[in-house]
C-alpha cells in the first residue's frame, strides 16, 4: 500500500512538471504570436525602444 502511495506521489510530481512545461510553451507561443502581430510597429521603432517594449511586455506577462 505504501509503495503504491509513493509511486502515486512520483506520478503527481511528474504531472506537475509536465503541466509547468506546457504552461511555459503556451507562454512562449503567445509571446511569439504577439511579437509577430506587432512586428510591423516594432520595425518602425529604434532598437533601444524595441528593447524597452520587449522588457515591458515581458514584465507584464511574467
Phi and psi restraints in degrees (range 20) as a CNS / XPLOR table:
assign (resid 1 and name C) (resid 2 and name N)
       (resid 2 and name CA) (resid 2 and name C) 1.0 -65.1 20.0 2
assign (resid 2 and name N) (resid 2 and name CA)
       (resid 2 and name C) (resid 3 and name N) 1.0 -39.5 20.0 2
assign (resid 2 and name C) (resid 3 and name N)
       (resid 3 and name CA) (resid 3 and name C) 1.0 -62.0 20.0 2
assign (resid 3 and name N) (resid 3 and name CA)
       (resid 3 and name C) (resid 4 and name N) 1.0 -39.2 20.0 2
assign (resid 3 and name C) (resid 4 and name N)
       (resid 4 and name CA) (resid 4 and name C) 1.0 -60.5 20.0 2
assign (resid 4 and name N) (resid 4 and name CA)
       (resid 4 and name C) (resid 5 and name N) 1.0 -43.4 20.0 2
assign (resid 4 and name C) (resid 5 and name N)
       (resid 5 and name CA) (resid 5 and name C) 1.0 -63.9 20.0 2
assign (resid 5 and name N) (resid 5 and name CA)
       (resid 5 and name C) (resid 6 and name N) 1.0 -40.8 20.0 2
assign (resid 5 and name C) (resid 6 and name N)
       (resid 6 and name CA) (resid 6 and name C) 1.0 -63.0 20.0 2
assign (resid 6 and name N) (resid 6 and name CA)
       (resid 6 and name C) (resid 7 and name N) 1.0 -42.0 20.0 2
assign (resid 6 and name C) (resid 7 and name N)
       (resid 7 and name CA) (resid 7 and name C) 1.0 -63.5 20.0 2
assign (resid 7 and name N) (resid 7 and name CA)
       (resid 7 and name C) (resid 8 and name N) 1.0 -39.4 20.0 2
assign (resid 7 and name C) (resid 8 and name N)
       (resid 8 and name CA) (resid 8 and name C) 1.0 -61.5 20.0 2
assign (resid 8 and name N) (resid 8 and name CA)
       (resid 8 and name C) (resid 9 and name N) 1.0 -41.9 20.0 2
assign (resid 8 and name C) (resid 9 and name N)
       (resid 9 and name CA) (resid 9 and name C) 1.0 -60.6 20.0 2
assign (resid 9 and name N) (resid 9 and name CA)
       (resid 9 and name C) (resid 10 and name N) 1.0 -44.7 20.0 2
assign (resid 9 and name C) (resid 10 and name N)
       (resid 10 and name CA) (resid 10 and name C) 1.0 -59.6 20.0 2
assign (resid 10 and name N) (resid 10 and name CA)
       (resid 10 and name C) (resid 11 and name N) 1.0 -44.0 20.0 2
assign (resid 10 and name C) (resid 11 and name N)
       (resid 11 and name CA) (resid 11 and name C) 1.0 -62.1 20.0 2
assign (resid 11 and name N) (resid 11 and name CA)
       (resid 11 and name C) (resid 12 and name N) 1.0 -42.3 20.0 2
assign (resid 11 and name C) (resid 12 and name N)
       (resid 12 and name CA) (resid 12 and name C) 1.0 -61.5 20.0 2
assign (resid 12 and name N) (resid 12 and name CA)
       (resid 12 and name C) (resid 13 and name N) 1.0 -43.4 20.0 2
assign (resid 12 and name C) (resid 13 and name N)
       (resid 13 and name CA) (resid 13 and name C) 1.0 -61.4 20.0 2
assign (resid 13 and name N) (resid 13 and name CA)
       (resid 13 and name C) (resid 14 and name N) 1.0 -44.1 20.0 2
assign (resid 13 and name C) (resid 14 and name N)
       (resid 14 and name CA) (resid 14 and name C) 1.0 -61.4 20.0 2
assign (resid 14 and name N) (resid 14 and name CA)
       (resid 14 and name C) (resid 15 and name N) 1.0 -44.6 20.0 2
assign (resid 14 and name C) (resid 15 and name N)
       (resid 15 and name CA) (resid 15 and name C) 1.0 -60.3 20.0 2
assign (resid 15 and name N) (resid 15 and name CA)
       (resid 15 and name C) (resid 16 and name N) 1.0 -43.1 20.0 2
assign (resid 15 and name C) (resid 16 and name N)
       (resid 16 and name CA) (resid 16 and name C) 1.0 -61.9 20.0 2
assign (resid 16 and name N) (resid 16 and name CA)
       (resid 16 and name C) (resid 17 and name N) 1.0 -42.1 20.0 2
assign (resid 16 and name C) (resid 17 and name N)
       (resid 17 and name CA) (resid 17 and name C) 1.0 -63.3 20.0 2
assign (resid 17 and name N) (resid 17 and name CA)
       (resid 17 and name C) (resid 18 and name N) 1.0 -43.4 20.0 2
assign (resid 17 and name C) (resid 18 and name N)
       (resid 18 and name CA) (resid 18 and name C) 1.0 -62.1 20.0 2
assign (resid 18 and name N) (resid 18 and name CA)
       (resid 18 and name C) (resid 19 and name N) 1.0 -43.6 20.0 2
assign (resid 18 and name C) (resid 19 and name N)
       (resid 19 and name CA) (resid 19 and name C) 1.0 -63.4 20.0 2
assign (resid 19 and name N) (resid 19 and name CA)
       (resid 19 and name C) (resid 20 and name N) 1.0 -40.2 20.0 2
assign (resid 19 and name C) (resid 20 and name N)
       (resid 20 and name CA) (resid 20 and name C) 1.0 -62.6 20.0 2
assign (resid 20 and name N) (resid 20 and name CA)
       (resid 20 and name C) (resid 21 and name N) 1.0 -43.3 20.0 2
assign (resid 20 and name C) (resid 21 and name N)
       (resid 21 and name CA) (resid 21 and name C) 1.0 -62.9 20.0 2
assign (resid 21 and name N) (resid 21 and name CA)
       (resid 21 and name C) (resid 22 and name N) 1.0 -42.1 20.0 2
assign (resid 21 and name C) (resid 22 and name N)
       (resid 22 and name CA) (resid 22 and name C) 1.0 -61.9 20.0 2
assign (resid 22 and name N) (resid 22 and name CA)
       (resid 22 and name C) (resid 23 and name N) 1.0 -42.1 20.0 2
assign (resid 22 and name C) (resid 23 and name N)
       (resid 23 and name CA) (resid 23 and name C) 1.0 -61.3 20.0 2
assign (resid 23 and name N) (resid 23 and name CA)
       (resid 23 and name C) (resid 24 and name N) 1.0 -41.8 20.0 2
assign (resid 23 and name C) (resid 24 and name N)
       (resid 24 and name CA) (resid 24 and name C) 1.0 -64.4 20.0 2
assign (resid 24 and name N) (resid 24 and name CA)
       (resid 24 and name C) (resid 25 and name N) 1.0 -40.4 20.0 2
assign (resid 24 and name C) (resid 25 and name N)
       (resid 25 and name CA) (resid 25 and name C) 1.0 -63.7 20.0 2
assign (resid 25 and name N) (resid 25 and name CA)
       (resid 25 and name C) (resid 26 and name N) 1.0 -46.1 20.0 2
assign (resid 25 and name C) (resid 26 and name N)
       (resid 26 and name CA) (resid 26 and name C) 1.0 -61.2 20.0 2
assign (resid 26 and name N) (resid 26 and name CA)
       (resid 26 and name C) (resid 27 and name N) 1.0 -42.8 20.0 2
assign (resid 26 and name C) (resid 27 and name N)
       (resid 27 and name CA) (resid 27 and name C) 1.0 -60.1 20.0 2
assign (resid 27 and name N) (resid 27 and name CA)
       (resid 27 and name C) (resid 28 and name N) 1.0 -44.7 20.0 2
assign (resid 27 and name C) (resid 28 and name N)
       (resid 28 and name CA) (resid 28 and name C) 1.0 -63.6 20.0 2
assign (resid 28 and name N) (resid 28 and name CA)
       (resid 28 and name C) (resid 29 and name N) 1.0 -45.4 20.0 2
assign (resid 28 and name C) (resid 29 and name N)
       (resid 29 and name CA) (resid 29 and name C) 1.0 -63.0 20.0 2
assign (resid 29 and name N) (resid 29 and name CA)
       (resid 29 and name C) (resid 30 and name N) 1.0 -42.7 20.0 2
assign (resid 29 and name C) (resid 30 and name N)
       (resid 30 and name CA) (resid 30 and name C) 1.0 -60.4 20.0 2
assign (resid 30 and name N) (resid 30 and name CA)
       (resid 30 and name C) (resid 31 and name N) 1.0 -43.2 20.0 2
assign (resid 30 and name C) (resid 31 and name N)
       (resid 31 and name CA) (resid 31 and name C) 1.0 -63.5 20.0 2
assign (resid 31 and name N) (resid 31 and name CA)
       (resid 31 and name C) (resid 32 and name N) 1.0 -43.0 20.0 2
assign (resid 31 and name C) (resid 32 and name N)
       (resid 32 and name CA) (resid 32 and name C) 1.0 -61.1 20.0 2
assign (resid 32 and name N) (resid 32 and name CA)
       (resid 32 and name C) (resid 33 and name N) 1.0 -45.9 20.0 2
assign (resid 32 and name C) (resid 33 and name N)
       (resid 33 and name CA) (resid 33 and name C) 1.0 -63.0 20.0 2
assign (resid 33 and name N) (resid 33 and name CA)
       (resid 33 and name C) (resid 34 and name N) 1.0 -43.6 20.0 2
assign (resid 33 and name C) (resid 34 and name N)
       (resid 34 and name CA) (resid 34 and name C) 1.0 -58.2 20.0 2
assign (resid 34 and name N) (resid 34 and name CA)
       (resid 34 and name C) (resid 35 and name N) 1.0 -46.2 20.0 2
assign (resid 34 and name C) (resid 35 and name N)
       (resid 35 and name CA) (resid 35 and name C) 1.0 -71.4 20.0 2
assign (resid 35 and name N) (resid 35 and name CA)
       (resid 35 and name C) (resid 36 and name N) 1.0 -30.9 20.0 2
assign (resid 35 and name C) (resid 36 and name N)
       (resid 36 and name CA) (resid 36 and name C) 1.0 -67.9 20.0 2
assign (resid 36 and name N) (resid 36 and name CA)
       (resid 36 and name C) (resid 37 and name N) 1.0 -39.9 20.0 2
assign (resid 36 and name C) (resid 37 and name N)
       (resid 37 and name CA) (resid 37 and name C) 1.0 -64.2 20.0 2
assign (resid 37 and name N) (resid 37 and name CA)
       (resid 37 and name C) (resid 38 and name N) 1.0 -38.7 20.0 2
assign (resid 37 and name C) (resid 38 and name N)
       (resid 38 and name CA) (resid 38 and name C) 1.0 -101.2 20.0 2
assign (resid 38 and name N) (resid 38 and name CA)
       (resid 38 and name C) (resid 39 and name N) 1.0 13.9 20.0 2
assign (resid 38 and name C) (resid 39 and name N)
       (resid 39 and name CA) (resid 39 and name C) 1.0 -57.3 20.0 2
assign (resid 39 and name N) (resid 39 and name CA)
       (resid 39 and name C) (resid 40 and name N) 1.0 -40.6 20.0 2
assign (resid 39 and name C) (resid 40 and name N)
       (resid 40 and name CA) (resid 40 and name C) 1.0 -64.8 20.0 2
assign (resid 40 and name N) (resid 40 and name CA)
       (resid 40 and name C) (resid 41 and name N) 1.0 -35.7 20.0 2
assign (resid 40 and name C) (resid 41 and name N)
       (resid 41 and name CA) (resid 41 and name C) 1.0 -67.9 20.0 2
assign (resid 41 and name N) (resid 41 and name CA)
       (resid 41 and name C) (resid 42 and name N) 1.0 -43.4 20.0 2
assign (resid 41 and name C) (resid 42 and name N)
       (resid 42 and name CA) (resid 42 and name C) 1.0 -66.7 20.0 2
assign (resid 42 and name N) (resid 42 and name CA)
       (resid 42 and name C) (resid 43 and name N) 1.0 -35.3 20.0 2
assign (resid 42 and name C) (resid 43 and name N)
       (resid 43 and name CA) (resid 43 and name C) 1.0 -64.1 20.0 2
assign (resid 43 and name N) (resid 43 and name CA)
       (resid 43 and name C) (resid 44 and name N) 1.0 -27.3 20.0 2
assign (resid 43 and name C) (resid 44 and name N)
       (resid 44 and name CA) (resid 44 and name C) 1.0 -77.8 20.0 2
assign (resid 44 and name N) (resid 44 and name CA)
       (resid 44 and name C) (resid 45 and name N) 1.0 -20.3 20.0 2
assign (resid 44 and name C) (resid 45 and name N)
       (resid 45 and name CA) (resid 45 and name C) 1.0 -95.4 20.0 2
assign (resid 45 and name N) (resid 45 and name CA)
       (resid 45 and name C) (resid 46 and name N) 1.0 164.9 20.0 2
assign (resid 45 and name C) (resid 46 and name N)
       (resid 46 and name CA) (resid 46 and name C) 1.0 -76.6 20.0 2
assign (resid 46 and name N) (resid 46 and name CA)
       (resid 46 and name C) (resid 47 and name N) 1.0 168.3 20.0 2
assign (resid 46 and name C) (resid 47 and name N)
       (resid 47 and name CA) (resid 47 and name C) 1.0 -63.7 20.0 2
assign (resid 47 and name N) (resid 47 and name CA)
       (resid 47 and name C) (resid 48 and name N) 1.0 -45.7 20.0 2
assign (resid 47 and name C) (resid 48 and name N)
       (resid 48 and name CA) (resid 48 and name C) 1.0 -60.1 20.0 2
assign (resid 48 and name N) (resid 48 and name CA)
       (resid 48 and name C) (resid 49 and name N) 1.0 -36.8 20.0 2
assign (resid 48 and name C) (resid 49 and name N)
       (resid 49 and name CA) (resid 49 and name C) 1.0 -66.2 20.0 2
assign (resid 49 and name N) (resid 49 and name CA)
       (resid 49 and name C) (resid 50 and name N) 1.0 -38.3 20.0 2
assign (resid 49 and name C) (resid 50 and name N)
       (resid 50 and name CA) (resid 50 and name C) 1.0 -58.8 20.0 2
assign (resid 50 and name N) (resid 50 and name CA)
       (resid 50 and name C) (resid 51 and name N) 1.0 -47.1 20.0 2
assign (resid 50 and name C) (resid 51 and name N)
       (resid 51 and name CA) (resid 51 and name C) 1.0 -61.5 20.0 2
assign (resid 51 and name N) (resid 51 and name CA)
       (resid 51 and name C) (resid 52 and name N) 1.0 -41.8 20.0 2
assign (resid 51 and name C) (resid 52 and name N)
       (resid 52 and name CA) (resid 52 and name C) 1.0 -61.6 20.0 2
assign (resid 52 and name N) (resid 52 and name CA)
       (resid 52 and name C) (resid 53 and name N) 1.0 -46.4 20.0 2
assign (resid 52 and name C) (resid 53 and name N)
       (resid 53 and name CA) (resid 53 and name C) 1.0 -59.9 20.0 2
assign (resid 53 and name N) (resid 53 and name CA)
       (resid 53 and name C) (resid 54 and name N) 1.0 -46.6 20.0 2
assign (resid 53 and name C) (resid 54 and name N)
       (resid 54 and name CA) (resid 54 and name C) 1.0 -57.2 20.0 2
assign (resid 54 and name N) (resid 54 and name CA)
       (resid 54 and name C) (resid 55 and name N) 1.0 -48.7 20.0 2
assign (resid 54 and name C) (resid 55 and name N)
       (resid 55 and name CA) (resid 55 and name C) 1.0 -69.1 20.0 2
assign (resid 55 and name N) (resid 55 and name CA)
       (resid 55 and name C) (resid 56 and name N) 1.0 -34.7 20.0 2
assign (resid 55 and name C) (resid 56 and name N)
       (resid 56 and name CA) (resid 56 and name C) 1.0 -62.4 20.0 2
assign (resid 56 and name N) (resid 56 and name CA)
       (resid 56 and name C) (resid 57 and name N) 1.0 -49.4 20.0 2
assign (resid 56 and name C) (resid 57 and name N)
       (resid 57 and name CA) (resid 57 and name C) 1.0 -62.3 20.0 2
assign (resid 57 and name N) (resid 57 and name CA)
       (resid 57 and name C) (resid 58 and name N) 1.0 -43.0 20.0 2
assign (resid 57 and name C) (resid 58 and name N)
       (resid 58 and name CA) (resid 58 and name C) 1.0 -61.0 20.0 2
assign (resid 58 and name N) (resid 58 and name CA)
       (resid 58 and name C) (resid 59 and name N) 1.0 -41.5 20.0 2
assign (resid 58 and name C) (resid 59 and name N)
       (resid 59 and name CA) (resid 59 and name C) 1.0 -65.8 20.0 2
assign (resid 59 and name N) (resid 59 and name CA)
       (resid 59 and name C) (resid 60 and name N) 1.0 -37.9 20.0 2
assign (resid 59 and name C) (resid 60 and name N)
       (resid 60 and name CA) (resid 60 and name C) 1.0 -67.3 20.0 2
assign (resid 60 and name N) (resid 60 and name CA)
       (resid 60 and name C) (resid 61 and name N) 1.0 -43.2 20.0 2
assign (resid 60 and name C) (resid 61 and name N)
       (resid 61 and name CA) (resid 61 and name C) 1.0 -73.7 20.0 2
assign (resid 61 and name N) (resid 61 and name CA)
       (resid 61 and name C) (resid 62 and name N) 1.0 -35.1 20.0 2
